[in-house]
Amino acid sequence: MHPKTTDFIFSAIGEEMGFIVSSIIIITYVVLITKAIYIAKTAKDNIGSYIAVGIAGIFCFHMLENIGMSMGLLPITGVPLPFVSYGGSSLLTNFICIGLLLNISSRRQKAIFIE
């Protein structure tokens, strides 16, 4: 399998599309992780908070590990870049994680006044 379709997709994107697109990808992941942490802070119960923080940690680890190994800062492992790397099971797992975050977000308390 060609390296562009496997774990080194970030380096291929950086080479083909440049700094701006690479920066947009990193900013998108930061926004996703920030939203997941916000969902964890506003969750209705502790279990929802733990699940949301765990999902934020998964996305953060996968992003940092994949980009770090593409830049040569971290050892090469088989960690895919979420929603970008080629692979069906990783994509399915990421979509399930997003579905869990959306479910936790929809079930939070609708408080008018927060004390």
C-alpha positions in Angstrom: 0.0 0.0 0.0 1.3 3.4 -0.9 2.4 5.6 2.1 0.2 8.5 0.9 -2.9 6.4 1.7 -1.7 5.1 5.0 -0.3 6.7 8.1 1.8 9.5 6.5 -1.1 11.3 5.0 -0.4 14.5 6.8 3.1 14.8 5.3 1.6 14.2 1.8 -1.1 16.9 2.4 1.6 19.3 3.6 3.7 18.6 0.5 0.9 18.7 -2.0 -1.3 21.5 -0.6 1.1 23.6 1.6 1.2 25.3 4.9 -2.3 26.9 4.8 -4.2 23.6 4.3 -2.0 21.9 6.9 -2.7 24.7 9.4 -6.4 24.5 8.6 -6.4 20.7 9.4 -4.6 21.4 12.8 -7.0 24.2 13.6 -10.0 22.0 12.8 -8.7 19.3 15.2 -8.1 21.9 17.9 -11.7 23.1 17.5 -13.0 19.5 17.6 -11.1 18.8 20.8 -12.1 22.1 22.4 -15.8 21.3 21.6 -15.5 17.9 23.1 -14.0 19.3 26.3 -16.9 21.9 26.4 -19.4 19.0 26.0 -17.6 17.3 28.9 -17.9 20.4 31.1 -21.6 20.9 30.4 -22.6 17.2 30.5 -25.6 16.2 32.7 -23.8 13.6 34.7 -20.3 12.4 35.5 -20.4 9.4 33.1 -21.1 11.7 30.2 -18.2 13.9 31.2 -15.9 11.0 31.5 -16.9 9.7 28.0 -16.5 13.1 26.4 -13.1 13.7 28.0 -12.0 10.2 26.9 -13.1 10.9 23.3 -11.3 14.3 23.4 -8.2 12.5 24.7 -8.4 9.9 21.9 -8.7 12.6 19.2 -5.9 14.6 20.8 -3.5 11.6 21.1 -4.2 10.4 17.6 -3.7 13.9 16.2 -0.5 14.6 18.1 1.0 11.1 17.5 0.3 11.1 13.8 1.5 14.6 13.1 4.5 14.1 15.4 5.5 10.9 13.6 5.0 12.6 10.2 7.4 15.4 11.3 9.9 12.9 12.7 9.4 14.0 16.3 7.8 10.8 17.6 8.4 7.1 16.8 6.5 5.6 13.9 3.4 3.8 15.1 0.2 2.7 13.4 -1.9 5.5 14.7 -4.2 7.0 12.0 -5.1 10.7 11.6 -8.8 10.9 12.5 -11.1 11.4 9.5 -8.2 11.7 7.1 -6.2 8.5 7.1 -7.2 5.6 4.9 -9.0 2.8 6.8 -12.6 1.7 7.4 -12.4 0.6 11.0 -10.7 3.9 12.2 -13.3 6.0 10.3 -16.2 4.0 11.7 -14.8 4.3 15.3 -14.3 8.1 14.8 -17.9 8.4 13.6 -19.1 6.5 16.6 -17.2 8.8 18.9 -18.7 11.8 17.3 -22.1 10.2 17.7 -21.5 9.7 21.4 -20.4 13.4 21.7 -23.6 14.5 20.0 -25.7 12.3 22.2 -24.0 13.7 25.4 -24.4 17.2 24.1 -28.1 16.8 23.3 -28.9 15.4 26.8 -27.3 18.1 28.8 -29.4 20.2 31.2 -31.0 23.3 29.6 -30.5 25.7 32.5 -31.4 29.4 32.0 -29.3 30.7 34.9 -26.0 29.1 35.7 -24.7 29.8 39.2 
